[in-house]
Amino acid sequence: MNNFEEILKQKPYILADGATGTNLFTMGLQTGDPPEPWNVYHADRIRNLHQGFVDAGSDLFLTNSFGGTSYRLKLHKFEERVVELNREAANIARQVADNADRLVIVGGSMGPTGEMIEPHGLMTPRQATSAFREQAEGLAEGGVDVFWLETMYSIEELEAAVDALKGFGLPICATMSFDTAGKTMMGFTPTNLANRAIDLGLSGFGANCGVGASDLLATITDISRNVTEGTTVIAKANCGIPEYKDGAIVYSGTEAVMADYVHLALNSGARIVGGCCGTRFSHIAAMRKAMDEHQDGKPPKLEEVVSMVGEMTEGSKAVFSGGEHRPTKKRPSRRSKSFNK
């Protein structure tokens, strides 16, 4: 059995990792520089990044390969090293996971190419598929447990990526990024994703990045009421709202806020919960404690979400409340008494 499938069998809930970029900036990465070459030139720092999340309690973490397609790497003249940089990203992650004292999953991070697929842009679906397949070859060689498409905004690009990954025999998860209107940049809604994900054969799907925890919870709520029992829904929210202070971007989310977000996300139907931009090791440690102590409850009301993790934009409020009066599919508790602490 694949490790990803095994951990889903073992655990009712899975804690993912936090931010890659935010933490690498504290290790010396400069704004505008690609992090993927660090897999070769600063492997020790990438190892420390992953180890930090494992030590904080993550059950699953992502490789340093978000911008690992040729389209992104060519901006820095690394397009000829796609397989190498992705393979090393997976190798480093695999070493950290294998040295852990528990089962830890390595997700092969794959972000958008940065190009637009026709008719909106010049890239063809075949070109997109080829780019994602090349990246996947490196990640598979390095030993990832699951392919993890993230921050996707175009269903056409997501479909091209999934098509590229089908021949590797690994599970595929995908998260899309939704804006203040409750849609992706290309107008795809959470309901659209829920309805399309099963046909794509995704092992898990949901949302990441976006605006903040409140808005992401609206997305997860809408996805969850449009799926059936046993669906693995993923929530990876930004750590609050970004603010510019003293010459740097900082995020408003505290450890306490991110712990509350865990409870709300789980009660909103998520099974895999982590953080995105701004989420540091200390946040993940607080989220670990919250997940271990979680008791299943009812899906939260809007007022509860706002009071616990902050304001929600008007577009997301509409998404959140849009199905409040529709029948909700019954979601049995996954947590037995043996998991209550």
C-alpha positions in Angstrom: 0.0 0.0 0.0 1.2 3.5 -0.8 2.4 5.5 2.2 -0.2 8.2 1.5 -3.0 5.6 1.5 -1.6 4.0 4.6 -1.6 7.2 6.7 -5.2 8.0 5.6 -6.0 4.5 6.9 -4.2 5.0 10.1 -5.2 8.6 11.1 -8.6 10.3 11.1 -6.9 13.7 10.4 -3.5 14.6 8.8 -1.4 17.7 9.7 0.4 19.1 6.7 3.3 21.6 6.8 3.5 25.4 6.6 5.1 27.9 4.3 8.2 27.1 2.2 9.1 30.6 1.0 8.4 32.4 4.3 10.8 30.1 6.1 13.4 30.0 3.4 13.6 33.8 3.5 14.7 33.6 7.1 17.4 31.2 5.9 18.8 33.6 3.4 16.7 33.3 0.2 16.5 36.7 -1.5 13.3 38.1 -2.9 13.1 37.2 -6.6 15.5 34.3 -6.4 14.2 30.8 -7.2 14.3 28.4 -4.2 14.6 25.2 -6.3 18.4 25.5 -7.0 18.8 25.4 -3.2 18.1 21.7 -3.5 21.6 21.4 -5.0 23.5 24.4 -3.6 22.0 24.6 -0.1 20.6 21.1 0.5 21.4 21.5 4.2 19.0 24.4 4.5 16.2 22.6 2.7 16.8 19.6 5.0 16.4 21.9 8.0 13.2 23.3 6.5 11.6 19.9 6.3 13.0 18.8 9.6 11.6 21.8 11.3 8.1 20.8 10.1 8.5 17.2 11.1 9.8 18.2 14.6 6.8 20.5 14.9 4.5 17.6 14.2 3.6 17.6 10.5 2.4 14.2 9.2 3.0 15.4 5.6 5.3 18.0 4.1 5.9 19.2 0.6 9.1 19.2 -1.5 10.9 22.4 -2.4 9.7 22.2 -6.0 6.7 24.5 -6.4 8.2 26.4 -9.3 9.9 23.3 -10.8 8.6 23.3 -14.3 10.7 24.4 -17.2 8.5 27.4 -17.7 9.2 28.8 -14.2 12.9 27.7 -14.1 13.7 29.3 -17.5 13.2 32.7 -15.9 16.4 32.0 -14.0 18.1 30.0 -16.8 17.6 26.6 -15.0 15.2 25.1 -17.5 17.8 22.5 -18.6 17.9 21.1 -15.0 14.3 20.3 -14.4 14.6 16.6 -13.6 17.8 17.1 -11.5 16.3 19.9 -9.3 13.1 18.0 -8.7 14.8 14.7 -8.1 17.0 16.4 -5.5 14.0 18.1 -3.9 12.4 14.7 -3.5 15.7 13.0 -2.3 16.2 15.5 0.5 12.6 15.2 1.6 12.7 11.4 1.4 15.7 11.3 3.7 14.0 13.5 6.3 10.8 11.5 6.2 12.6 8.1 6.4 14.5 9.2 9.4 11.4 10.2 11.3 10.2 8.0 14.2 6.8 7.8 12.7 5.2 7.6 9.2 5.7 10.9 7.5 4.5 11.6 3.9 6.4 13.4 1.2 4.2 15.3 -1.2 5.8 16.4 -4.5 4.9 20.1 -4.8 3.9 21.2 -8.3 2.7 24.8 -8.8 1.3 26.5 -11.9 3.6 27.0 -14.9 2.9 30.8 -14.9 1.6 30.6 -18.5 -2.0 30.7 -19.7 -3.5 27.9 -21.7 -5.2 28.7 -24.9 -7.6 30.3 -25.7 -6.6 32.6 -22.8 -2.9 32.3 -23.6 -0.4 30.8 -25.9 0.4 27.5 -24.1 -1.3 24.5 -25.5 -2.6 21.7 -23.2 0.0 19.4 -24.7 2.8 21.7 -23.8 1.5 22.0 -20.3 1.2 18.3 -19.9 4.8 17.8 -21.2 6.1 20.4 -18.7 4.4 18.7 -15.8 5.5 15.2 -16.9 9.1 16.3 -17.0 8.8 17.7 -13.4 7.0 14.6 -12.2 9.8 12.4 -13.6 12.3 14.0 -11.2 9.9 13.9 -8.2 9.1 10.2 -8.8 12.8 9.3 -9.2 13.5 11.0 -5.8 10.7 9.0 -4.1 7.7 11.2 -3.4 4.7 9.4 -1.9 2.0 11.6 -3.6 2.0 14.3 -6.3 0.7 17.6 -4.8 -0.6 20.1 -7.3 -1.1 23.4 -5.4 -2.2 27.0 -5.9 -3.8 26.1 -9.2 -6.2 28.7 -10.7 -7.1 27.3 -14.1 -9.1 24.0 -14.5 -7.5 23.6 -17.9 -4.0 23.6 -16.4 -5.1 21.3 -13.6 -6.5 18.9 -16.1 -3.3 19.0 -18.1 -1.2 18.4 -15.0 -3.4 15.4 -13.9 -3.0 14.0 -17.4 0.7 14.2 -17.1 0.8 12.3 -13.8 -1.4 9.4 -14.6 1.3 7.0 -15.7 3.4 7.1 -12.5 1.2 5.0 -10.3 1.1 7.6 -7.4 -1.9 9.3 -5.8 -2.6 12.8 -6.9 -3.9 15.6 -4.7 -4.7 19.1 -5.8 -5.6 22.4 -4.2 -6.8 25.5 -6.0 -6.5 29.1 -4.8 -9.7 31.2 -4.5 -9.9 35.0 -4.3 -12.1 37.4 -2.5 -14.9 36.7 -4.9 -14.9 33.1 -3.9 -13.5 32.0 -7.3 -10.2 31.3 -8.8 -8.6 33.9 -11.0 -10.2 32.1 -14.0 -13.6 32.0 -12.4 -13.7 28.4 -11.2 -15.7 27.9 -8.0 -15.3 25.6 -5.0 -18.4 23.7 -6.2 -16.9 23.4 -9.6 -13.9 21.8 -8.1 -15.9 19.4 -6.0 -17.9 18.3 -9.0 -14.8 17.9 -11.2 -12.4 16.3 -8.8 -13.8 12.8 -8.7 -13.8 12.6 -12.5 -10.1 13.6 -12.4 -9.3 10.7 -10.1 -7.9 12.9 -7.3 -7.1 11.3 -4.0 -7.6 14.5 -2.2 -8.5 18.1 -3.1 -9.3 21.5 -1.6 -7.8 24.9 -1.3 -4.6 26.7 -0.3 -3.2 30.2 -0.1 -5.8 32.8 -1.2 -6.7 35.5 1.3 -6.7 34.2 4.8 -8.1 31.5 7.1 -11.6 32.9 7.2 -12.0 33.0 3.4 -10.4 29.6 3.0 -12.9 28.1 5.4 -15.7 29.4 3.3 -14.2 27.5 0.4 -13.8 24.4 2.4 -17.4 24.6 3.6 -18.7 24.9 0.0 -16.5 22.0 -1.2 -17.5 19.8 1.8 -21.2 20.1 1.2 -20.8 19.0 -2.4 -18.9 15.8 -1.7 -19.7 12.3 -0.5 -18.6 10.5 2.6 -15.0 9.5 2.7 -13.7 12.3 0.5 -10.3 13.7 1.6 -10.7 17.5 1.6 -7.6 19.6 2.1 -7.3 23.0 3.8 -4.0 25.0 3.7 -4.7 28.6 4.7 -2.4 31.5 4.8 -1.3 32.5 8.3 -3.6 35.5 8.5 -3.4 38.6 6.3 0.0 39.9 5.0 1.1 43.3 6.3 4.1 45.4 5.4 6.1 46.3 8.5 9.6 47.6 8.9 10.5 46.8 5.3 9.2 43.2 5.3 6.0 41.3 4.7 4.6 39.7 7.9 1.4 37.8 8.4 -1.1 38.6 11.1 -1.9 35.0 12.2 -0.8 34.0 15.6 -0.3 30.5 16.9 -3.6 30.8 18.8 -5.4 31.8 15.6 -4.0 29.0 13.6 -4.9 26.5 16.3 -8.5 27.8 16.2 -8.4 27.5 12.4 -7.6 23.8 12.8 -10.7 23.1 14.8 -12.8 25.1 12.4 -11.3 23.4 9.3 -11.9 19.9 10.7 -15.5 20.8 11.6 -15.9 22.3 8.2 -15.1 18.9 6.6 -11.4 19.0 6.0 -9.3 15.9 6.7 -5.8 17.3 5.8 -5.0 20.7 7.4 -1.9 22.7 7.1 -0.7 26.3 6.5 0.4 28.2 3.5 2.1 31.7 3.3 3.4 33.0 6.6 3.0 29.7 8.5 6.2 29.0 10.6 7.3 26.0 12.7 5.7 27.5 15.8 2.4 27.8 14.1 2.6 24.1 13.0 3.4 23.1 16.6 0.3 24.9 17.9 -1.8 23.3 15.1 -0.4 19.9 16.1 -1.6 20.3 19.6 -5.0 21.6 18.4 -5.5 18.6 16.1 -4.5 16.1 18.8 -7.1 17.7 21.2 -9.8 18.1 18.6 -13.3 16.9 19.4 -15.7 16.7 16.4 -18.4 19.3 16.3 -20.9 20.8 14.0 -19.9 22.9 11.0 -19.3 26.4 12.3 -21.5 29.4 11.7 -20.3 32.5 10.0 -20.2 34.4 13.3 -18.0 31.7 14.9 -15.5 31.8 12.1 -15.2 35.6 12.1 -14.9 35.8 15.9 -12.2 33.1 16.0 -10.0 33.7 13.0 -11.0 37.1 11.6 -13.2 38.9 9.1 -14.3 37.3 5.9 -14.6 39.1 2.6 -18.1 39.7 1.1 -17.5 37.3 -1.8 -16.5 34.5 0.6 -19.4 35.2 2.8 -21.7 34.6 -0.1 -19.9 31.3 -0.8 -20.0 30.3 2.9 -23.8 31.0 3.2 -24.8 30.0 -0.3 -25.7 26.5 0.8 -26.6 27.0 4.4 -30.2 26.1 3.8 -29.5 23.2 1.4 -29.5 19.6 2.8 -26.0 18.8 3.9 -24.6 15.3 3.2 -24.1 13.4 6.4 -20.4 13.2 7.4 -19.9 10.6 10.1 -17.2 11.2 12.7 -13.8 9.8 11.8 -12.6 10.2 15.3 -13.0 7.3 17.8 -12.6 7.7 21.5 -9.1 6.4 21.3 -8.1 9.6 19.5 -9.6 12.0 22.1 -7.1 13.5 24.3 
